[in-house]
Amino acid sequence: MDADVIVVGAGPAGATTAYWLARYGRRVLLLDRAEFPRPKTCGDALGPSAVNLLQEMGVLHRLQNEHGDMRHIRGTRVRMHQRWRTFTHERGRSGLLVPRIILDEAVREQAVTAGATMLPRTRAVRLLRDKGTVVGVEVLRAGRRTRLRAPVVVVACGAAVDALIPTASARAAAGRGQAVRGHLSGLTGLTHMLEIHTPVTSPSGCGLPPSYGWVFPTGSSTANAGVGVLGPCPDDHLTTLWDTFVRTLRDTDPRFTGLRQDGSPQSAPMRFDFVPERCAAPGLLLVGDAAGMTSPFTGQGIGPAMESGRLAALAIHARLRPGAPSAPDLSNYIRSLKNSYVGHFEDGNRSARRHLLVWRTLHSTYDSERPLFTLGRQALLFPDGFDEARVTRVLDDATSLLADKAPRLRADLLAVSEVLLDAVRADWPFLGRITAMGRSMPAIPLRPALFVLLAGRLIVPGRTPDTAVLATASVELGHLAALAGLSVVEEIRDGDPQHDDKPANWGNMLALMVGDFLLGKANELAARAGTAVSRLFGQSLATATEGQIRHVRHAHDLHLTKAEHLSILTQQTATLFALPCKLGALLAGATTAEAAALEAYGRHLGLAFQLTEEARSATGQPTRLGTTLASDLASGIFGIPVLHVLHNDSELSTRLKTLIVRRPGTNQDARPVIRLIEEGHGDTAARTLASQHAEQARAALRHFAPGPDRHAMERLLDHTLRPPLS
C-alpha cells in the first residue's frame, strides 16, 4: 500500500482530513492538481464554528500573525423587500473573512507539518476498485499515469467529483447552482458585518428567487461581492446578473456611489445535493463540496467542509486496520453527518420542491414575527448563529437551575433529540434544524421534555421510565406543531373581490403543512409509547385545538373580556404545559392526588409563561416565542395588556381603539400602542396575573415533600417570570 489514506483535493475539506489523520499517526497522501498557493473563487467567509476548528488545528494563530488582510466578522445583515434584518454572533465569538489563497495554503501547510505527504500538480483520473470496493486512485502526474493504493480514499475535489464518480453528476442535476464573484473598492461605510441581498433583480426588473447577492467587507473600503443562483444558469446570464447587482448597489446605496471593480468577475459551480447516505461507500468517503455541503441559502460552505473533514478522519481512524482483509466499516461517518448537518443543505431530488417552498416562504414571511418563521429565518439565514446560541428565546437554558441533576437530565434530553431527528429528518430535513436545538450542547434547554422528566422524578426520584423517551418526544413534536399553528395568520379574502388576485400565502401553507406533519409524527410516537400515553396526548391535543379555534374566532374582537381571554389561554396554552407534567405522573405511576397536583402546576405555569410573554411583547421587549406586539395586532390577537386598557373606560381606551382598528391585518408601527399600554399599566396587569398563577403553581407543589426535585421545579417558576436570554 502507498498510504493508509489517500485524500484527493487539498482545499479546506481535504487538508483538514489529512491534518487530523496525520495527527492520529496515519500515513496520508494529499493530492491536488494545482500548485499551492493558488486563488479560488469563493466568498471567503468563515463562521465561528470554522474559526474554532482553525484554532484547534493551530492554523488561526498562524493567520493572525502572518496576514494582515484577515477581517473579523460580527454577524450578518440580510436585505429583503427593502428591509434589513441583523443577526449577530454571541459576545466573544466572531467569524472571519480570509482570502482563499491564504486560508487554503495555511491549512495545507498545517497538514504537511502534521505529517501528511503532499503531491501537487497531480490530477486524479479515476478510482480503482476491486469487487466494488475502492482500493486506490489512478493519477496523472508529470504526463505519466500512476496507480496509488490505499484502504480508504477521501474525495475532496469539489465539483471535479463528477470526473471521478460519474453518478454524482446525475444525482446533482437538481442540486446544482452557479455563483460569480468579483472584488470592489472605493466603498464607504462598511462594517464588520456580512451582507446578503435577496432576491437578485434581473435586467428586466424581476426578482429571481432562489437567488442572492453578497457583499463581504475585506477592508474599510473594499469588499468581496458576488451573486449566487440556485439552479441552472448560463454563464452569460450569470454575468449579466452580476453587472445588474453591482449597478443596483451603485445607484441605490450611497456607500457604493464611488465603487470600482477590481479585475474581472469569476464564476464557479455550487453543489447542494447533500445526502448523507451517498457520502460513503466501501473504501470511499466524500467531504466538503464534493459531498454537496454548501448552504443553498447563503452559499457558505467552508466551515461545514472542514468539519466534514474532521468527522471523516475520526471515522477512518476508529475503524481502519491496515492489512485487514476487508474495507473498514465507515458507516459512522454517515451518522455523524446526519447528526451534525441534518436540515443544513438541500437533500437531493427528494427535497427540491420542498426546498423551493421554503425559499418562497422565507420571502413571503420576511416581515412576520410568528414563531415558526422567526425560528426558520434564523436557521436558514444565520445557521452559525443558530448553532452557537445553543438555545433560542423559545428554548431557554435551564442548566443553572438544576444543580447536580444536570448531567443525567442532559443525557435524557439528548436521547429525546435523537428520536426527534429520526422522526423528521427523512421527510422534512429543514425541521431537523429546529428539533435538534440543544443537541450535543452543554446547555439544558427549557423544553417540554424537561417537565416530563422532572415530574416523573418527583414521584420516583432518579429513575427515567423506559417509555419516557418516546412519550417526551411526542410532546416535543406536539409543542412544535402548536408553534406552527400560532404562525397561521388570518387572511382577509372571504369573498371580497378586491382580494381575489391576492398572492398565495406561502407562510400559511407551510405552517399548516408543518403543523399537520408534526402532529402526525407526534401521534405516531405517542402510540408507540402505549395506549395510556396516546389517549392522554389525544385528549390534551383536542382541548388545545378547541382553544386555538376560539382564539381565531375572537380575532380583532374589541369586546373580548379579560376573563374570556384567560379561559382561551387555559385551553390553548396551559393545556400544553400541563400535558408533559401529566405524562410524567402517568409514566411514574403517580396517585390520583399526585397527578392532579402536577397537572395544576403545569397549568398555572403555562398561564404564568403566556402572561409574561404578553407583558414583554406589549412593552416592545423580546419574548421567548419571538412574537411582537405588531404581529399580534396584525393578526387580531389582543392579550391582557391590550384588553386591560381597552376596557378601562377612559380616554386611553378610545385612543387605543382608534389605533387598533386603523390598519387591521398589517404590521403597523406598534410604538404608539406600546406607549398607551404603559400609560394605562396594561403590562403591569399582565405581570400581576402571571405572578398570581406562578404562586398557584408553587402551592400545587406543596403536595410533595421538600427535596431537590421539588426545588428544581420551583426554581423553574421563577425562571419563567424572568426575562429570556437575549
GIURCOR-V181713 format. One record per pair of residues at least 6 apart in sequence whose ideal C-beta (glycine too) atoms are under 6 Angstrom apart, sorted by sequence separation. I is the first residue (numbers start at 1). J is the second residue. D is the distance in Angstrom with one decimal. If there is no record, write none. Layout:
# GIURCOR-V181713
i=I j=J d=D
i=I j=J d=D
This chain:
# GIURCOR-V181713
i=22 j=28 d=5.2
i=54 j=60 d=4.1
i=112 j=118 d=5.2
i=155 j=161 d=5.6
i=162 j=168 d=5.6
i=201 j=207 d=5.8
i=202 j=208 d=5.4
i=217 j=223 d=5.1
i=218 j=224 d=5.5
i=250 j=256 d=4.9
i=391 j=397 d=4.9
i=493 j=499 d=4.5
i=554 j=560 d=5.0
i=617 j=623 d=5.2
i=677 j=683 d=6.0
i=704 j=710 d=5.1
i=7 j=14 d=4.7
i=21 j=28 d=4.8
i=63 j=70 d=5.4
i=77 j=84 d=5.4
i=78 j=85 d=4.9
i=127 j=134 d=5.2
i=128 j=135 d=5.2
i=139 j=146 d=5.4
i=161 j=168 d=5.0
i=162 j=169 d=4.1
i=249 j=256 d=4.2
i=279 j=286 d=4.5
i=294 j=301 d=3.8
i=379 j=386 d=4.9
i=399 j=406 d=5.3
i=424 j=431 d=4.4
i=425 j=432 d=4.6
i=438 j=445 d=4.2
i=526 j=533 d=5.3
i=527 j=534 d=4.8
i=616 j=623 d=5.1
i=645 j=652 d=5.5
i=646 j=653 d=5.5
i=128 j=136 d=4.0
i=199 j=207 d=3.8
i=200 j=208 d=5.6
i=215 j=223 d=5.1
i=216 j=224 d=4.5
i=293 j=301 d=5.6
i=320 j=328 d=4.9
i=365 j=373 d=4.1
i=378 j=386 d=5.1
i=424 j=432 d=5.7
i=526 j=534 d=4.4
i=77 j=86 d=5.1
i=138 j=147 d=5.2
i=199 j=208 d=5.4
i=250 j=259 d=5.5
i=319 j=328 d=3.8
i=346 j=355 d=5.3
i=585 j=594 d=6.0
i=701 j=710 d=5.4
i=7 j=17 d=5.3
i=18 j=28 d=4.8
i=127 j=137 d=5.7
i=199 j=209 d=4.1
i=215 j=225 d=4.9
i=319 j=329 d=5.4
i=585 j=595 d=4.1
i=613 j=623 d=4.8
i=617 j=627 d=5.6
i=646 j=656 d=5.9
i=7 j=18 d=4.8
i=76 j=87 d=5.0
i=137 j=148 d=5.6
i=200 j=211 d=4.3
i=293 j=304 d=4.4
i=421 j=432 d=5.6
i=424 j=435 d=5.7
i=526 j=537 d=4.1
i=618 j=629 d=5.6
i=645 j=656 d=5.2
i=18 j=30 d=4.4
i=75 j=87 d=5.2
i=126 j=138 d=5.0
i=136 j=148 d=5.3
i=199 j=211 d=5.0
i=214 j=226 d=5.4
i=279 j=291 d=4.7
i=293 j=305 d=5.9
i=613 j=625 d=5.9
i=617 j=629 d=5.0
i=701 j=713 d=5.9
i=75 j=88 d=3.7
i=124 j=137 d=5.0
i=125 j=138 d=4.7
i=136 j=149 d=3.6
i=200 j=213 d=5.0
i=585 j=598 d=4.7
i=659 j=672 d=5.7
i=74 j=88 d=5.9
i=75 j=89 d=5.3
i=135 j=149 d=5.8
i=136 j=150 d=5.8
i=198 j=212 d=4.0
i=213 j=227 d=4.9
i=227 j=241 d=5.0
i=491 j=505 d=5.9
i=659 j=673 d=5.4
i=74 j=89 d=6.0
i=124 j=139 d=5.4
i=125 j=140 d=5.4
i=227 j=242 d=5.0
i=293 j=308 d=5.8
i=315 j=330 d=5.2
i=420 j=435 d=4.0
i=421 j=436 d=5.7
i=5 j=21 d=5.4
i=137 j=153 d=5.6
i=196 j=212 d=5.6
i=197 j=213 d=4.2
i=212 j=228 d=5.4
i=698 j=714 d=6.0
i=122 j=139 d=5.1
i=123 j=140 d=4.8
i=288 j=305 d=3.3
i=315 j=332 d=4.8
i=551 j=568 d=5.4
i=581 j=598 d=4.3
i=582 j=599 d=5.1
i=196 j=214 d=5.6
i=211 j=229 d=4.8
i=227 j=245 d=5.2
i=271 j=289 d=5.6
i=274 j=292 d=3.8
i=315 j=333 d=3.8
i=550 j=568 d=4.9
i=122 j=141 d=4.5
i=134 j=153 d=5.1
i=273 j=292 d=4.0
i=274 j=293 d=5.4
i=417 j=436 d=5.9
i=698 j=717 d=5.8
i=10 j=30 d=5.2
i=74 j=94 d=5.7
i=195 j=215 d=4.2
i=210 j=230 d=4.0
i=272 j=292 d=5.6
i=288 j=308 d=5.7
i=452 j=472 d=4.4
i=488 j=508 d=5.3
i=581 j=601 d=5.8
i=656 j=676 d=4.9
i=697 j=717 d=5.6
i=5 j=26 d=5.8
i=73 j=94 d=5.8
i=271 j=292 d=4.4
i=287 j=308 d=4.3
i=312 j=333 d=5.7
i=547 j=568 d=5.4
i=551 j=572 d=5.8
i=578 j=599 d=4.9
i=581 j=602 d=3.4
i=655 j=676 d=6.0
i=4 j=26 d=4.4
i=10 j=32 d=3.8
i=72 j=94 d=4.6
i=73 j=95 d=3.7
i=194 j=216 d=5.2
i=272 j=294 d=5.0
i=287 j=309 d=5.0
i=417 j=439 d=4.3
i=4 j=27 d=4.5
i=5 j=28 d=5.2
i=6 j=29 d=4.8
i=7 j=30 d=4.9
i=8 j=31 d=5.3
i=242 j=265 d=5.2
i=271 j=294 d=5.9
i=449 j=472 d=3.9
i=488 j=511 d=4.8
i=618 j=641 d=3.5
i=694 j=717 d=4.9
i=3 j=27 d=4.7
i=73 j=97 d=5.7
i=270 j=294 d=5.1
i=272 j=296 d=4.3
i=487 j=511 d=4.2
i=547 j=571 d=2.9
i=548 j=572 d=5.4
i=578 j=602 d=3.7
i=652 j=676 d=5.5
i=287 j=312 d=5.1
i=311 j=336 d=4.4
i=546 j=571 d=5.8
i=547 j=572 d=3.0
i=577 j=602 d=4.6
i=578 j=603 d=4.4
i=614 j=639 d=3.5
i=3 j=29 d=4.3
i=70 j=96 d=5.9
i=71 j=97 d=4.3
i=614 j=640 d=5.5
i=190 j=217 d=4.1
i=200 j=227 d=5.4
i=285 j=312 d=4.9
i=448 j=475 d=4.6
i=449 j=476 d=5.6
i=484 j=511 d=4.8
i=614 j=641 d=5.8
i=694 j=721 d=5.9
i=70 j=98 d=5.0
i=448 j=476 d=5.5
i=543 j=571 d=5.5
i=544 j=572 d=5.6
i=577 j=605 d=5.3
i=652 j=680 d=4.6
i=238 j=267 d=5.8
i=574 j=603 d=4.3
i=577 j=606 d=2.9
i=484 j=514 d=4.5
i=485 j=515 d=5.1
i=448 j=479 d=5.1
i=484 j=515 d=3.7
i=544 j=575 d=4.6
i=634 j=665 d=5.9
i=213 j=245 d=4.5
i=235 j=267 d=5.9
i=543 j=575 d=4.7
i=544 j=576 d=5.4
i=574 j=606 d=3.7
i=634 j=666 d=5.6
i=645 j=677 d=5.8
i=416 j=449 d=4.8
i=573 j=606 d=5.0
i=574 j=607 d=5.1
i=634 j=667 d=5.0
i=187 j=221 d=5.0
i=410 j=444 d=5.5
i=481 j=515 d=4.7
i=67 j=102 d=5.3
i=409 j=444 d=5.9
i=540 j=575 d=5.3
i=645 j=680 d=3.7
i=187 j=223 d=5.9
i=413 j=449 d=5.7
i=641 j=677 d=4.9
i=127 j=164 d=5.6
i=185 j=222 d=4.8
i=203 j=240 d=5.9
i=481 j=518 d=3.8
i=573 j=610 d=4.6
i=630 j=667 d=4.7
i=645 j=682 d=4.6
i=19 j=57 d=5.9
i=406 j=444 d=5.9
i=480 j=518 d=5.2
i=481 j=519 d=4.6
i=569 j=607 d=6.0
i=644 j=682 d=4.2
i=184 j=223 d=4.9
i=540 j=579 d=4.3
i=124 j=164 d=5.9
i=630 j=670 d=4.1
i=48 j=89 d=5.7
i=184 j=225 d=5.1
i=200 j=241 d=5.6
i=203 j=244 d=5.3
i=412 j=453 d=5.6
i=477 j=518 d=4.9
i=569 j=610 d=5.3
i=629 j=670 d=4.4
i=641 j=682 d=3.3
i=644 j=685 d=4.2
i=395 j=437 d=5.6
i=641 j=683 d=5.0
i=63 j=106 d=5.8
i=182 j=225 d=6.0
i=62 j=106 d=5.6
i=283 j=327 d=4.4
i=399 j=443 d=5.6
i=409 j=453 d=6.0
i=477 j=521 d=5.3
i=478 j=522 d=4.4
i=48 j=93 d=4.4
i=51 j=96 d=5.5
i=181 j=226 d=3.7
i=200 j=245 d=5.6
i=282 j=327 d=4.4
i=399 j=444 d=4.6
i=477 j=522 d=3.8
i=640 j=685 d=5.9
i=641 j=686 d=5.0
i=180 j=226 d=5.8
i=397 j=443 d=4.3
i=398 j=444 d=5.1
i=640 j=686 d=4.2
i=48 j=95 d=5.8
i=59 j=106 d=5.2
i=179 j=226 d=5.7
i=180 j=227 d=5.4
i=47 j=95 d=4.9
i=59 j=107 d=5.6
i=285 j=333 d=5.8
i=398 j=446 d=4.6
i=474 j=522 d=4.7
i=46 j=95 d=5.5
i=179 j=228 d=4.2
i=46 j=96 d=4.4
i=280 j=330 d=5.0
i=296 j=346 d=4.9
i=395 j=445 d=3.7
i=396 j=446 d=4.2
i=419 j=469 d=5.8
i=59 j=110 d=5.1
i=178 j=229 d=5.5
i=390 j=441 d=4.5
i=474 j=525 d=3.8
i=45 j=97 d=5.7
i=177 j=229 d=5.7
i=293 j=345 d=5.9
i=391 j=443 d=5.5
i=395 j=447 d=5.2
i=412 j=464 d=5.5
i=473 j=525 d=5.2
i=474 j=526 d=4.1
i=44 j=97 d=5.4
i=57 j=110 d=5.8
i=177 j=230 d=4.4
i=280 j=333 d=5.2
i=390 j=443 d=4.4
i=416 j=469 d=5.6
i=420 j=473 d=5.4
i=280 j=334 d=5.3
i=379 j=433 d=4.2
i=391 j=445 d=4.6
i=415 j=469 d=5.0
i=419 j=473 d=4.1
i=532 j=586 d=6.0
i=620 j=674 d=5.2
i=44 j=99 d=5.5
i=178 j=233 d=4.5
i=470 j=525 d=5.2
i=44 j=100 d=5.8
i=416 j=472 d=5.0
i=420 j=476 d=5.9
i=277 j=334 d=5.9
i=416 j=473 d=5.1
i=42 j=100 d=4.8
i=180 j=238 d=5.0
i=276 j=334 d=4.8
i=470 j=528 d=5.3
i=471 j=529 d=4.3
i=375 j=434 d=5.5
i=470 j=529 d=4.0
i=618 j=677 d=4.8
i=40 j=100 d=3.8
i=178 j=238 d=5.3
i=276 j=337 d=4.2
i=39 j=101 d=4.7
i=180 j=242 d=4.7
i=276 j=338 d=4.9
i=467 j=529 d=4.8
i=471 j=533 d=4.9
i=467 j=530 d=6.0
i=474 j=537 d=5.9
i=485 j=548 d=5.8
i=37 j=101 d=5.1
i=618 j=682 d=6.0
i=619 j=683 d=5.0
i=490 j=555 d=5.2
i=618 j=683 d=5.0
i=189 j=255 d=4.1
i=230 j=296 d=5.2
i=188 j=255 d=5.2
i=37 j=105 d=3.9
i=187 j=255 d=5.8
i=615 j=683 d=4.5
i=36 j=105 d=5.2
i=228 j=299 d=4.5
i=274 j=345 d=3.8
i=615 j=686 d=3.9
i=36 j=108 d=5.6
i=186 j=258 d=4.3
i=187 j=259 d=5.8
i=358 j=430 d=5.7
i=614 j=686 d=5.0
i=615 j=687 d=4.8
i=186 j=259 d=5.1
i=272 j=345 d=5.3
i=275 j=348 d=4.6
i=186 j=260 d=4.5
i=272 j=346 d=4.0
i=184 j=259 d=5.0
i=185 j=260 d=5.0
i=273 j=348 d=5.1
i=611 j=686 d=4.9
i=185 j=262 d=5.4
i=562 j=640 d=5.9
i=565 j=643 d=5.9
i=611 j=689 d=5.1
i=612 j=690 d=4.7
i=182 j=261 d=5.8
i=183 j=262 d=4.4
i=611 j=690 d=3.8
i=556 j=636 d=3.5
i=555 j=636 d=3.3
i=562 j=643 d=5.0
i=347 j=429 d=4.7
i=608 j=690 d=4.6
i=182 j=265 d=3.6
i=297 j=380 d=4.6
i=342 j=425 d=4.6
i=35 j=120 d=4.9
i=180 j=265 d=4.9
i=181 j=266 d=5.8
i=608 j=693 d=4.3
i=30 j=116 d=4.8
i=35 j=121 d=5.6
i=343 j=429 d=4.5
i=607 j=693 d=4.2
i=608 j=694 d=4.3
i=180 j=267 d=4.4
i=342 j=429 d=5.6
i=343 j=430 d=4.9
i=28 j=116 d=4.2
i=29 j=117 d=5.4
i=30 j=118 d=5.0
i=31 j=119 d=4.9
i=32 j=120 d=5.8
i=179 j=268 d=5.6
i=343 j=432 d=3.8
i=604 j=693 d=4.3
i=33 j=123 d=4.1
i=342 j=432 d=3.6
i=343 j=433 d=3.7
i=19 j=110 d=5.6
i=23 j=114 d=5.2
i=31 j=122 d=4.6
i=179 j=270 d=5.5
i=15 j=107 d=4.2
i=19 j=111 d=4.0
i=22 j=114 d=3.9
i=604 j=696 d=4.3
i=605 j=697 d=4.8
i=11 j=104 d=5.7
i=15 j=108 d=4.5
i=18 j=111 d=4.1
i=22 j=115 d=3.8
i=177 j=270 d=4.1
i=604 j=697 d=3.7
i=22 j=116 d=4.5
i=482 j=576 d=5.8
i=12 j=107 d=5.6
i=19 j=114 d=5.1
i=15 j=111 d=4.6
i=601 j=697 d=4.8
i=175 j=272 d=5.0
i=479 j=576 d=6.0
i=10 j=108 d=5.0
i=18 j=116 d=4.0
i=175 j=273 d=2.9
i=423 j=521 d=4.6
i=172 j=271 d=5.8
i=601 j=700 d=4.3
i=600 j=700 d=4.0
i=601 j=701 d=5.8
i=624 j=724 d=4.5
i=172 j=273 d=4.3
i=171 j=273 d=6.0
i=597 j=700 d=4.8
i=475 j=579 d=6.0
i=475 j=580 d=5.0
i=597 j=703 d=3.9
i=556 j=664 d=5.8
i=612 j=721 d=5.7
i=159 j=269 d=4.5
i=372 j=483 d=5.6
i=609 j=720 d=5.0
i=371 j=483 d=4.3
i=372 j=484 d=4.9
i=471 j=583 d=5.3
i=608 j=720 d=5.5
i=373 j=487 d=5.9
i=371 j=486 d=5.4
i=372 j=487 d=3.8
i=8 j=124 d=4.6
i=77 j=193 d=5.0
i=371 j=487 d=5.7
i=175 j=292 d=6.0
i=370 j=487 d=3.7
i=74 j=192 d=4.6
i=75 j=193 d=5.4
i=76 j=194 d=4.5
i=77 j=195 d=5.0
i=78 j=196 d=4.7
i=79 j=197 d=4.8
i=80 j=198 d=5.4
i=73 j=192 d=5.8
i=74 j=193 d=5.9
i=97 j=216 d=5.6
i=468 j=587 d=5.4
i=72 j=192 d=5.9
i=179 j=299 d=6.0
i=73 j=194 d=5.8
i=97 j=218 d=5.9
i=465 j=587 d=4.4
i=455 j=581 d=4.5
i=452 j=580 d=4.3
i=456 j=584 d=3.9
i=460 j=588 d=4.8
i=161 j=290 d=4.0
i=451 j=580 d=4.1
i=455 j=584 d=2.8
i=459 j=588 d=3.7
i=451 j=581 d=5.4
i=455 j=585 d=5.7
i=6 j=137 d=5.7
i=152 j=283 d=5.8
i=153 j=284 d=5.5
i=154 j=285 d=4.9
i=155 j=286 d=5.1
i=156 j=287 d=4.9
i=158 j=289 d=4.0
i=452 j=583 d=5.1
i=456 j=587 d=5.4
i=459 j=590 d=4.7
i=156 j=288 d=5.3
i=158 j=290 d=5.8
i=448 j=580 d=4.4
i=452 j=584 d=4.5
i=456 j=588 d=4.0
i=157 j=290 d=5.9
i=156 j=290 d=5.8
i=155 j=290 d=5.0
i=17 j=154 d=5.2
i=372 j=511 d=5.5
i=41 j=181 d=5.3
i=6 j=148 d=5.7
i=14 j=156 d=3.2
i=364 j=506 d=4.3
i=365 j=507 d=4.0
i=13 j=156 d=4.4
i=364 j=507 d=5.5
i=455 j=598 d=5.0
i=6 j=150 d=4.4
i=5 j=150 d=5.6
i=361 j=506 d=4.5
i=490 j=635 d=6.0
i=2 j=148 d=4.7
i=360 j=506 d=4.5
i=361 j=507 d=5.7
i=489 j=635 d=4.9
i=2 j=149 d=5.4
i=3 j=150 d=4.5
i=5 j=152 d=4.8
i=6 j=153 d=4.9
i=7 j=154 d=4.6
i=8 j=155 d=5.2
i=9 j=156 d=3.6
i=1 j=149 d=5.4
i=9 j=157 d=3.6
i=135 j=283 d=6.0
i=1 j=150 d=5.8
i=7 j=156 d=5.9
i=8 j=157 d=5.2
i=45 j=194 d=5.9
i=133 j=282 d=4.1
i=134 j=283 d=3.6
i=210 j=359 d=4.4
i=361 j=510 d=4.4
i=133 j=283 d=4.6
i=134 j=284 d=4.1
i=209 j=359 d=5.6
i=209 j=363 d=5.7
i=154 j=312 d=5.8
i=152 j=316 d=5.5
i=43 j=214 d=5.8
i=45 j=216 d=5.5
i=175 j=346 d=4.9
i=43 j=216 d=5.6
i=175 j=348 d=5.8
i=492 j=665 d=5.2
i=174 j=349 d=4.8
i=174 j=352 d=4.4
i=44 j=224 d=5.3
i=43 j=224 d=5.9
i=133 j=327 d=4.8
i=41 j=266 d=4.4
i=41 j=268 d=4.0
i=393 j=622 d=5.9
i=394 j=624 d=5.5
i=393 j=624 d=4.3
i=394 j=625 d=6.0
i=393 j=626 d=5.5
i=458 j=704 d=5.6
i=458 j=709 d=4.6
i=50 j=302 d=5.7
i=374 j=626 d=3.5
i=457 j=709 d=5.1
i=50 j=303 d=3.4
i=53 j=306 d=5.2
i=49 j=303 d=5.0
i=371 j=625 d=5.0
i=45 j=300 d=5.7
i=371 j=626 d=5.4
i=46 j=302 d=5.5
i=47 j=303 d=4.7
i=50 j=306 d=5.7
i=369 j=627 d=5.6
i=369 j=628 d=4.2
i=454 j=713 d=5.6
i=369 j=631 d=4.0
i=17 j=287 d=5.8
i=13 j=287 d=4.3
i=13 j=288 d=2.7
i=81 j=366 d=5.6
i=80 j=366 d=4.7
i=12 j=302 d=5.4
i=16 j=306 d=4.5
i=20 j=310 d=5.5
i=13 j=305 d=3.8
i=17 j=309 d=3.8
i=21 j=313 d=4.8
i=12 j=305 d=5.0
i=16 j=309 d=3.4
i=20 j=313 d=3.5
i=24 j=317 d=4.4
i=12 j=306 d=5.0
i=16 j=310 d=5.9
i=17 j=312 d=5.2
i=87 j=382 d=3.8
i=93 j=388 d=5.9
i=13 j=309 d=4.7
i=17 j=313 d=5.2
i=89 j=385 d=5.8
i=87 j=385 d=5.3
i=90 j=388 d=5.3
i=367 j=667 d=5.6
i=78 j=381 d=5.3
i=76 j=382 d=5.5
i=402 j=712 d=5.3
i=401 j=715 d=4.4
i=4 j=322 d=5.9
i=401 j=719 d=5.8
i=396 j=724 d=5.5
i=396 j=725 d=5.8
i=393 j=724 d=4.7
i=49 j=384 d=5.9
i=48 j=384 d=5.6
i=47 j=384 d=3.3
i=48 j=388 d=5.5
